[in-house]
């Protein structure tokens, strides 16, 4: 099972990574905190201090010229705090 779907690369997430050592990822909907922690440790070889998980519901929106109603996808986001000295290179600015 693929726990980590993709990292969240935004201005806010990069600032959090640089200042507070907190990294954001989109994760599988059925993953829990322990699954996310183990997946981050295995994939990036870092020490995880804590994991916070947020469920986002899909927002109802109207699409196109004819204003067809639909819904955006729901997803789960995990905020991972790493130990001091641990870094994930994806979030570093060059």
N, C-alpha and C positions, 0 to 999 in steps of 0.2 A: 504494500500500500504506500502511495506517495503522500507523505504528510505535508511537506513544504511545497506549495504550488509556485509561489514567486515572491521576491522581496518587494516591499513598497518603497519605491525610490521617489521621494518628493522633497521639496525644500525643507519642510518641517522634519521629516524623518532623518535627513542627513544632518540637520542641526542637532537633533536628539542624539544621534550616533556619536557625533563629535564632542558634545558637551556632557551628556549624561550616560554615555555608553549603553543606550537603549536602541534596539533594532526592531523594525516592523516587518512582518511577513504575512502574506495571505496563506492560510493553511486549509487543510481538508475540513469539511463541516463536521465530520464525526470524530475528529481528533480532540483529545483532552490535553491538559497542561503537561502531564508526564510524557505523553507521546511527542509533543512539540519539543520539550526539553531534550529528550533522547535523540530526536532527529537532528536538532541543531548541533549537539555534541558530536554526533557521528559524522555529519556532513562537513562542519567547519573546524572541528577539533579545538573547541574553546570551552571555557568553564562558565556555565550558566548559573546566575544567582537566583533569578525569579522569572516567571512567565505570567503575563496577564493576557486574557483572551476576551475578545469582543465579538459578538454576533451582530451583523448588519442585515436588516431585512431589505428586500428589494422594494424600491420606491416606485409608485405608480406614476407613469408619465405618458404624454402623448407624442407620437412620432409622425414625421412627414408632413406633407402639404395637406393631406386629408385628415390630419390629427387623429390617427388611429391610436386607440389606447393600448397600452402595454405595461410591462413591468420590468425593471432592471433586475439583474441577478442578485440573489442574496449571497453573502460570503461571510467567512470568519477570519478575523485578523488577530494575530498574536504579537504582543510587544515583549521582546526578550531582553532582559537586563543581564549583561555580562560582568564577570569579575574584572577588577582593575588589572590592566595590562593585556586583556584579551581584546582582539579586534576582528572584525569581518571585513575583508578587503573590498567587497562589492560596494560598500557605502563610503569609501574614502574618495575624496576629491583629488584630482591630479592637476 
